[in-house]
Amino acid sequence: VDAVALGIPQYHAVIREPMDFSTIRDKIKRGEYATYEALCRDVRLVFHNAVTFNADPTNPVHRDALALADIFDAKFHAVVGA
């Protein structure tokens, strides 16, 4: 996460373990995920970080991250069965 480029310099003070979809894509390309669960952990971390950084439950990013996390979990369980 490039917090400066995104205009959120306080991001790393709030989020201790940054993760984003570009990093996940790069890790997939490099074959860094040994298990589906490791991939799932990083995807869930993206959503968790979005909810944590945008803590106000009325914030659209907060709400959308929760909704996307639910969708991801349902699809993940349907495909992997975990």
C-alpha positions, -999 to 999 in steps of 0.1 A, spaced: 0 0 0 15 33 -11 0 55 16 18 87 3 6 82 -33 -29 76 -20 -29 107 2 -33 88 34 1 92 52 -15 81 85 -23 47 71 7 29 85 1 43 119 -33 26 119 -26 -6 98 3 -27 111 1 -53 83 -7 -37 50 -20 -59 22 -36 -50 -12 -48 -68 -43 -17 -58 -64 5 -75 -38 -17 -106 -38 -16 -107 -76 22 -104 -76 25 -132 -49 3 -154 -71 25 -147 -101 56 -156 -81 40 -188 -67 44 -176 -32 11 -191 -19 17 -227 -8 -20 -232 2 -54 -218 -6 -57 -208 30 -26 -185 28 -42 -168 -2 -75 -165 17 -57 -150 47 -43 -122 26 -76 -115 8 -93 -113 42 -66 -90 55 -73 -66 26 -110 -64 38 -100 -63 75 -76 -34 69 -103 -15 49 -127 -19 78 -101 -10 104 -88 21 86 -123 33 77 -137 26 112 -169 46 109 -195 19 101 -214 44 80 -184 49 58 -191 34 23 -156 18 22 -163 1 56 -197 -12 45 -184 -23 11 -154 -41 26 -177 -61 50 -200 -70 21 -171 -80 -2 -156 -101 27 -189 -120 30 -191 -126 -8 -155 -137 -9 -160 -161 20 -191 -177 4 -173 -181 -29 -141 -194 -14 -160 -220 7 -180 -230 -24 -148 -235 -45 -124 -248 -19 -148 -263 6 -128 -248 35 
